[in-house]
Amino acid sequence: MVKNELEKLGLYHTNIELGMVETKEEINEELLNVLKSNLAKSGLELMDDNKSILVDRIKNVIIDMIHYSEEIPKLNNSDYIAEKLDYDYTYLSNLFSEVKGITIQHFIIKHKIEKAKELILYNQLNLTEIAYKLNYSSVAHLSNQFKKITGHTPSYYKKIGQKRKSNLENL
């Protein structure tokens, strides 16, 4: 889709990867606005601000780490993110907070709790296994963060999920 839009505008790329395009030539303001508009019609956003691009990369590293890795790395989060992006963590942390209005750590916690909710609803792991899988020091630590983010305990959330599932099955 991106490739087609670039070609329609006579722009030739040297590299297209998920979330990134390198073009052979400079793109003037008028062409850039047309490209932005055409991509927006397809639900895509053109990000040409280096800070936004780096913040997006930070988010992708975190999301991949929590939602798509078999196991969350045993490195601490700051070392893992800094290593993956090859930037100083303090710089990344300050930039992320400036652009997103929340800390990287809070973003990580929110995603870990989303993953915990998913695992609770799948009902394949108990809370101890979920805490271990998400690299929590204890079930109590997971439960405290879970309640802080969702307003409910994990067991209450599980009960609600089972009730909804039962209701759907009875329709």
LUMGU-377285 format. One record per residue (C-alpha): residue in one letter; chain; x, y, z. Coordinates in pm, 1 decimal. Each point is the difference from the previous one (the first is absolute). Layout:
// LUMGU-377285
 rest kette        u        v        w
    A     A        X        Y        Z
...
***
This chain:
// LUMGU-377285
 rest kette        u        v        w
    M     A      0.0      0.0      0.0
    V     A    273.6    248.2     96.8
    K     A    207.8   -115.0   -294.3
    N     A   -292.6     64.0   -238.9
    E     A    -57.0    349.9    140.9
    L     A    367.8     83.4    -39.5
    E     A      3.0   -126.8   -357.4
    K     A   -318.5    194.1    -89.9
    L     A    179.4    317.1    105.2
    G     A    314.3    -91.5   -194.0
    L     A    202.8    -54.9    317.0
    Y     A    245.0   -284.5     -6.3
    H     A    100.4   -174.0    318.7
    T     A    324.4   -163.8     95.5
    N     A   -145.3   -184.0    296.4
    I     A   -346.3    -77.6    138.0
    E     A    -33.9   -168.7    336.2
    L     A   -286.3    -11.1    241.9
    G     A    -32.2    355.2    123.5
    M     A    285.1    145.4   -205.5
    V     A     67.3    112.1   -356.8
    E     A    317.3    141.3   -152.3
    T     A    -35.4    189.7   -326.2
    K     A    262.8     64.9   -263.3
    E     A    -82.1    368.4    -25.6
    E     A   -104.3    282.6    228.8
    I     A   -375.6     46.1     22.8
    N     A   -126.6    356.0    -32.5
    E     A   -269.5    137.1    232.0
    E     A   -281.0    -25.8   -258.6
    L     A     76.8   -364.6    -81.8
    L     A     35.3    -79.8    369.4
    N     A   -348.0    139.7     69.2
    V     A   -151.0   -203.4   -287.0
    L     A    170.1   -314.9    131.1
    K     A   -124.7     68.8    354.3
    S     A   -353.3     49.7   -129.1
    N     A      2.0   -315.6   -214.5
    L     A    138.6   -212.5    282.4
    A     A   -254.8    143.1    245.6
    K     A   -281.6   -117.3   -230.4
    S     A    132.5   -352.2     52.3
    G     A     22.1     43.4    375.5
    L     A    377.0     50.4      1.9
    E     A    193.0    289.3    147.0
    L     A    316.5    154.4   -137.5
    M     A    239.2     89.2    275.6
    D     A    283.7    223.8   -106.0
    D     A     96.9    126.3    343.4
    N     A    304.8   -187.4    133.0
    K     A   -119.6     20.0    360.4
    S     A   -338.7   -152.8    -85.9
    I     A    168.9   -271.0   -202.3
    L     A    230.2    -91.0    288.9
    V     A   -291.0     -1.7    247.3
    D     A   -186.6   -229.8   -237.4
    R     A    303.2   -230.4     -8.3
    I     A      9.2     -1.7    382.3
    K     A   -367.6    -96.5     10.3
    N     A     56.3   -277.3   -256.0
    V     A    292.3   -146.4    197.0
    I     A   -211.9     -5.2    316.0
    I     A   -305.7   -146.6   -171.4
    D     A    210.7   -269.5   -168.2
    M     A    174.5    -76.2    328.6
    I     A   -324.2    -43.5    193.4
    H     A   -253.5   -128.7   -248.8
    Y     A    198.6   -196.3   -257.6
    S     A    307.9   -139.7    171.8
    E     A    -22.9   -345.1    148.8
    E     A    159.5    130.8    315.4
    I     A     66.6    353.2    120.3
    P     A    377.9     55.5      4.8
    K     A    168.1    -37.6    336.1
    L     A    199.4    319.3    -61.2
    N     A   -155.8    294.8    172.5
    N     A   -231.5    192.0   -231.2
    S     A    222.6    305.2    -29.3
    D     A    303.3   -203.4   -110.7
    Y     A   -208.8   -204.2   -243.0
    I     A   -157.2    305.4   -166.7
    A     A    329.5    191.8    -15.1
    E     A    175.1   -302.4   -150.3
    K     A   -274.5    -63.9   -258.1
    L     A     -7.2    362.2   -117.8
    D     A    368.6     78.5     51.7
    Y     A    -72.6    319.1    195.2
    D     A     68.3    114.6    353.8
    Y     A   -298.1    -97.9    215.3
    T     A    -17.9    336.1    179.1
    Y     A    -36.6    174.3   -335.6
    L     A   -270.4   -247.5   -110.3
    S     A   -182.7     32.1    330.1
    N     A     -2.2    380.2     -4.4
    L     A   -106.4      9.6   -364.4
    F     A   -280.5   -251.0     55.1
    S     A   -135.6    192.3    299.2
    E     A     19.8    328.6   -189.2
    V     A   -187.5   -132.2   -304.9
    K     A   -248.0   -244.3    160.8
    G     A    -58.6    167.1    337.9
    I     A     64.5   -326.4    188.9
    T     A    316.5   -180.1     98.7
    I     A    134.3   -302.9   -185.1
    Q     A    -44.7   -196.4    321.1
    H     A   -369.4     89.3     21.0
    F     A    -43.9    -97.8   -367.1
    I     A    166.5   -335.2     75.1
    I     A   -220.6    -59.3    304.7
    K     A   -316.1     74.5   -199.0
    H     A    102.8   -250.1   -267.6
    K     A    102.4   -264.8    252.2
    I     A   -342.6     31.3    162.4
    E     A   -170.0    -27.3   -342.4
    K     A    200.2   -317.3    -60.6
    A     A    -90.7   -128.5    347.4
    K     A   -369.5     64.3    -73.3
    E     A     32.2   -196.5   -322.9
    L     A    174.3   -289.8    175.8
    I     A   -256.9     -0.7    281.6
    L     A   -286.9    -20.9   -249.0
    Y     A    167.5   -283.2   -194.3
    N     A      2.1   -188.6    328.6
    Q     A    301.8   -211.4    -96.7
    L     A    239.5    134.1    264.8
    N     A    -51.2     63.0    368.3
    L     A     90.9    333.4    156.0
    T     A    340.8   -122.6    118.3
    E     A     87.8   -107.7   -355.8
    I     A   -127.8    328.5   -141.2
    A     A    208.1    198.4    250.5
    Y     A    308.2   -202.6    -95.1
    K     A    -67.4     30.2   -373.9
    L     A    -33.2    378.7     27.0
    N     A    313.6     24.4    215.6
    Y     A   -170.5    115.9    320.2
    S     A    185.7    -61.6    324.8
    S     A   -312.5   -149.3    158.5
    V     A   -371.7    -61.8    -44.7
    A     A    -61.6    276.7    255.2
    H     A    192.7    249.4   -214.0
    L     A   -199.8    -97.6   -309.6
    S     A   -327.0     16.2    195.6
    N     A     81.0    345.6    138.6
    Q     A     81.4    142.4   -342.5
    F     A   -300.0   -175.2   -152.5
    K     A   -233.9    157.6    254.2
    K     A    164.4    340.7    -36.5
    I     A    -49.7     -4.1   -380.7
    T     A   -337.6   -176.9    -32.4
    G     A   -163.5     72.3    333.3
    H     A    -59.1   -374.7     50.5
    T     A    194.0   -293.3    135.1
    P     A    110.8   -266.1   -249.4
    S     A   -238.1   -254.8    155.3
    Y     A   -295.3    240.9    -32.7
    Y     A     99.3     69.3   -361.4
    K     A     13.6   -374.7    -65.9
    K     A   -344.8    -46.0    153.1
    I     A   -147.1    278.7   -216.7
    G     A    162.5   -153.3   -310.6
    Q     A   -142.5   -343.4     75.4
    K     A   -344.2    149.5     57.7
    R     A     10.6    185.5   -334.2
    K     A    118.3   -311.2   -179.1
    S     A   -280.8   -201.3    157.8
    N     A   -254.4    264.7   -100.2
    L     A    123.9     -4.1   -360.2
    E     A    -19.3   -377.8    -15.5
    N     A   -361.0     10.1    120.9
    L     A   -113.4    233.5   -279.3
***
